[in-house]
Amino acid sequence: MKKGKDKIFMIIFLTIVLVGFFILFSASMGLLMRDKANFSSIVLKQLFFGAGGFVAMLIISKINYKNWQRFALPLFLFSFLLALLVFEPHIGFGYGGAKRWLNLGPITFQPSELLKLGFIAYLASWISARKNDIKSFRYGLFPFLIIVAFVGFILIAEPDIGTLGVIAITSALMFFIGGGRIAQIVLIILLGLALLCGLVFVKEHAMDRIQTFFKPSADLQGSGYQVRQSLIAVGSGGIYGRGFGMSIQKFNYLPEPIGDSIFAVFAEEFGFIGSVALLALFLLFLYRGFLIILRATDPFAKLLGAGILISIVIQSFINIGSMVGIIPLTGVPLIFVSQGGSALAIALLEIGILLNISKYG
């Protein structure tokens, strides 16, 4: 049955995107003092990907979501193969000890962003096709774990533990929404914790982040530096903030002020009230998105919409949580806000899918 697009949902996410651009513009001023060309490049790149993503969103919102079920497996396999290309030395490149990007001439692209969408689409199609079989171990839980491990393999190799965490939480909640038993979810959580413990001992950077989380003052000039500078930025914002553009920490103090540390810049400039307002926008986004999912009658639409919505909100809250020190640093960007053209474009494309589900689901 054809319905109207959820206009309230559109207003909420457009507000987040607009706020996000102004936050990025302000955070980028730290670059302006050192490299005007780099400042212009970052702002123009974000505008380019944002405009492209917005056009894609409008187009995708008019294409029936059922097509994503038809092409879910090819999209998943394509995105997986694309993610493998980061290990090809001629086009894949790394930064900060991780190989996560492709150099495509004038632009760079992070294939794990597309991999998230491909994975969610395929998992939604797979779960909706299983129905009652999802409750069994042989036909439900076991193949589900194999699918997640398939994606986890490449993300661990990059490494991109933050994105793996987002995908793991999203997939577990999708499995539960699709009919999984509580006992199965508990087992998934236990296996996830076991994997995390294994990664902490195998991956040196993961161990450093866990140690920093529990003892942030142990190495203030090393692994604890980013957390310390972030907390200084958040704390110095006070109740009302220093004002737009007035952050001090973004100038040579805070690492990645336009990346995963951008919330700290926002908190410094807009204070506690501004931070609560931004969190409220994401919660409204979550609430209105779940209304779309609850109104959908097609199981695939429910699962696809839930996967997209959960992944966006979970990633955003993981980013914010790491900046205020309640969870370890992950390196994942703040959706709609942090620098990252591919993340913004894919997120806008996903919004187009949610809008189509609100109309046809």
C-alpha positions in Angstrom: 0.0 0.0 0.0 1.3 3.4 -1.0 1.7 6.0 1.8 3.3 9.4 2.0 6.9 9.8 2.9 7.5 10.6 6.6 8.0 14.3 6.4 8.8 14.6 10.1 11.6 12.1 9.7 12.9 14.1 6.8 13.0 17.3 8.8 14.8 15.6 11.7 17.6 14.1 9.6 17.9 17.3 7.5 18.4 19.2 10.7 21.2 16.8 11.8 22.9 17.1 8.4 22.7 20.9 8.4 24.0 21.1 12.0 26.7 18.6 11.1 28.0 20.7 8.2 28.3 23.8 10.4 30.1 21.8 13.1 32.5 20.5 10.4 33.1 24.0 9.0 33.9 25.3 12.5 36.2 22.3 13.4 38.0 22.8 10.0 39.1 26.3 11.0 42.0 24.7 12.8 43.3 23.7 9.4 42.7 27.2 8.0 45.4 28.5 10.2 47.9 26.1 8.9 46.9 25.2 5.3 44.2 27.2 3.5 44.2 24.8 0.5 43.6 21.8 2.7 40.7 23.6 4.5 39.1 24.4 1.2 39.6 20.9 -0.1 37.9 19.3 3.0 34.9 21.6 2.9 34.4 21.3 -0.8 34.8 17.5 -0.7 32.2 17.2 2.0 29.9 19.5 0.0 30.5 17.4 -3.1 29.8 14.1 -1.4 26.8 15.6 0.5 25.3 16.9 -2.7 25.9 13.6 -4.5 24.5 11.7 -1.6 21.4 13.9 -1.4 20.7 13.4 -5.1 21.2 9.6 -4.6 18.8 9.8 -1.6 16.1 11.4 -3.7 16.5 8.8 -6.4 16.6 5.9 -4.0 13.6 7.1 -2.2 11.6 6.6 -5.4 12.8 3.1 -6.1 10.8 0.4 -4.4 12.8 -1.1 -1.5 11.9 -4.6 -2.7 14.7 -4.2 -5.3 17.2 -4.3 -2.5 16.0 -7.8 -1.6 16.4 -8.9 -5.2 20.0 -7.6 -5.5 21.0 -8.1 -1.8 23.5 -11.0 -2.5 25.2 -9.3 -5.5 25.5 -6.1 -3.6 27.0 -7.9 -0.6 29.5 -9.8 -2.6 30.5 -6.6 -4.6 30.9 -4.6 -1.5 33.0 -7.4 0.1 35.3 -7.6 -3.0 35.6 -3.9 -3.0 36.7 -4.0 0.6 39.4 -6.5 -0.3 40.9 -4.0 -2.6 42.2 -1.9 0.3 45.0 -4.5 0.5 46.0 -3.9 -3.2 49.1 -1.7 -2.9 48.4 0.4 -6.0 45.0 1.7 -5.0 44.6 0.8 -1.3 46.3 3.1 1.3 46.5 3.3 5.1 46.5 6.0 7.8 47.2 5.7 11.5 48.2 2.0 11.1 45.0 0.9 9.3 44.3 0.2 5.6 40.7 1.2 5.1 40.7 3.5 2.0 40.8 3.3 -1.8 42.6 6.0 -3.8 40.4 6.6 -6.8 42.2 9.5 -8.4 40.7 12.8 -7.3 38.7 11.1 -4.5 39.2 8.6 -1.7 36.6 6.0 -0.7 36.1 3.8 2.4 34.6 0.6 1.1 33.6 -0.6 4.6 30.8 2.0 4.5 29.3 0.3 1.5 30.0 -3.1 3.0 27.8 -2.2 6.0 24.9 -1.5 3.7 25.5 -4.6 1.6 25.7 -6.7 4.7 22.5 -5.2 6.2 20.6 -5.7 3.0 21.7 -9.3 2.6 21.1 -10.2 6.3 17.6 -8.7 6.1 16.9 -10.8 3.0 18.4 -13.9 4.6 16.5 -13.6 7.9 13.2 -12.7 6.3 13.4 -15.8 4.1 14.1 -18.1 7.1 11.0 -17.3 9.2 10.6 -20.1 11.9 14.0 -21.7 11.0 15.7 -18.7 12.5 15.1 -20.2 16.0 17.0 -23.4 15.2 20.8 -23.7 15.6 21.4 -25.6 12.4 19.4 -23.4 10.1 19.4 -20.2 12.1 22.1 -19.3 14.5 25.0 -21.3 12.9 24.7 -19.9 9.4 24.1 -16.4 10.9 27.4 -16.6 12.8 29.1 -17.7 9.5 27.8 -14.7 7.7 28.9 -12.3 10.4 32.4 -14.0 10.6 32.6 -13.6 6.8 32.5 -9.8 7.2 34.4 -9.8 10.5 37.4 -11.4 8.8 38.1 -8.5 6.5 37.4 -5.8 9.2 39.8 -7.4 11.6 42.5 -7.6 8.9 42.2 -3.9 8.1 41.9 -3.5 11.2 38.6 -1.6 11.7 37.4 -2.9 15.1 35.0 0.0 15.5 33.1 -0.8 12.3 33.1 -4.5 13.3 31.5 -3.5 16.6 28.8 -1.6 14.8 28.1 -4.5 12.5 28.1 -7.0 15.3 25.6 -5.1 17.4 23.4 -4.3 14.4 23.3 -7.9 13.2 22.5 -9.3 16.7 19.6 -6.9 17.0 18.4 -7.7 13.5 18.6 -11.4 14.4 16.5 -10.8 17.5 13.9 -8.7 15.6 13.7 -11.5 13.0 12.6 -14.0 15.6 15.8 -15.1 17.4 15.5 -16.6 20.8 16.8 -14.8 23.9 19.1 -17.7 24.6 20.6 -17.3 21.1 21.2 -13.6 21.6 22.9 -14.3 25.0 25.2 -16.8 23.1 25.9 -14.2 20.4 26.9 -11.7 23.1 29.2 -14.2 24.9 30.9 -15.1 21.6 31.3 -11.4 20.8 32.9 -10.8 24.2 35.2 -13.7 23.7 36.2 -12.4 20.3 36.8 -8.9 21.8 39.1 -10.4 24.4 41.0 -12.3 21.8 41.5 -9.2 19.7 42.7 -7.2 22.7 45.5 -9.7 23.2 46.3 -10.1 19.5 46.0 -6.5 18.2 48.4 -4.2 20.0 46.4 -1.0 19.3 43.3 -2.7 20.8 45.2 -3.5 23.9 46.4 0.1 24.1 42.9 1.5 23.9 41.5 -0.9 26.5 44.4 0.0 28.9 43.9 3.7 28.2 40.2 3.3 28.9 40.8 1.9 32.4 43.9 4.1 33.1 43.6 7.2 31.0 46.3 9.0 32.9 48.9 6.3 32.4 50.3 7.7 29.2 49.0 11.2 28.7 51.5 12.0 25.9 50.9 8.7 24.1 47.8 6.5 24.0 45.9 8.6 26.5 46.5 11.9 24.7 43.3 12.0 22.6 41.0 11.1 25.4 42.6 13.7 27.7 42.4 16.5 25.1 38.8 15.4 24.3 37.8 15.6 27.9 39.5 19.0 28.3 37.5 20.2 25.3 34.2 18.9 26.6 34.8 20.2 30.1 35.8 23.6 29.0 32.6 24.1 27.1 30.7 24.3 30.4 26.9 24.8 30.3 26.6 27.2 27.4 29.9 26.7 25.5 32.5 29.1 24.2 30.4 30.0 21.1 30.4 28.9 17.4 33.9 28.9 16.0 35.5 29.6 19.4 37.0 26.2 20.2 40.6 26.3 21.4 41.3 22.6 21.4 40.8 22.3 17.6 44.0 24.3 17.1 47.0 21.9 17.4 45.7 20.2 20.6 42.9 17.8 19.8 43.8 14.9 17.4 41.4 14.4 14.5 39.2 17.5 15.2 37.3 17.0 11.9 37.2 13.2 12.3 36.3 11.1 15.2 37.0 13.9 17.7 34.5 16.3 16.2 32.0 15.9 19.0 34.5 17.3 21.5 34.8 20.4 19.3 31.0 20.7 19.3 30.8 20.3 23.0 33.5 22.9 23.6 31.6 25.5 21.4 28.0 24.7 22.4 28.4 23.3 25.9 26.3 20.9 27.8 23.0 22.4 26.5 24.2 22.0 22.9 25.4 18.5 23.4 22.1 17.4 25.0 20.3 19.0 22.0 22.4 17.1 19.5 21.8 13.8 21.4 18.1 14.7 21.5 18.1 15.0 17.7 19.6 11.6 17.3 17.1 10.1 19.7 14.2 11.8 17.8 15.8 10.3 14.6 15.7 6.9 16.3 12.2 7.3 17.6 10.7 8.4 14.3 12.7 5.8 12.4 11.2 3.0 14.5 7.7 4.4 13.9 8.4 3.8 10.2 9.6 0.3 10.9 6.6 -0.5 13.2 4.2 0.6 10.5 5.8 -1.6 7.8 4.0 -4.9 7.1 6.7 -6.6 5.0 9.2 -8.5 7.1 12.1 -7.6 4.8 11.2 -3.9 5.0 11.2 -4.1 8.8 14.6 -5.8 9.0 16.2 -3.6 6.3 14.9 -0.4 7.9 15.8 -1.6 11.4 19.4 -2.5 10.3 20.0 0.8 8.7 18.5 2.8 11.6 20.3 0.8 14.3 23.7 1.0 12.5 23.5 4.8 12.1 22.5 5.5 15.7 24.8 2.9 17.3 27.8 4.2 15.4 26.9 7.8 16.4 26.5 6.9 20.1 29.7 4.9 20.0 31.6 7.9 18.7 30.1 10.2 21.3 30.6 7.7 24.1 34.3 7.4 23.2 34.8 11.2 23.2 33.4 11.5 26.8 35.3 8.5 28.0 32.5 6.1 28.8 33.7 3.5 26.2 37.2 2.9 24.7 38.2 4.9 21.6 37.1 3.3 18.4 37.9 5.6 15.5 34.4 5.5 14.0 33.1 8.8 12.6 30.0 10.7 13.9 27.5 10.1 11.1 26.3 13.2 9.3 28.9 15.3 11.2 32.5 14.0 10.9 34.6 14.5 7.8 34.2 11.5 5.5 32.5 11.9 2.2 31.9 8.2 1.6 30.3 7.8 5.1 28.0 10.8 4.4 27.0 9.7 0.9 26.2 6.1 2.0 24.3 7.4 5.1 22.2 9.7 2.8 21.6 6.8 0.5 20.4 4.7 3.4 18.0 7.5 4.4 16.5 7.3 0.9 15.8 3.6 1.6 14.1 4.4 4.9 12.0 7.1 3.2 10.9 4.5 0.5 10.0 2.0 3.3 7.9 4.8 5.0 6.0 5.1 1.7 5.7 1.5 0.5 6.6 -0.8 3.5 
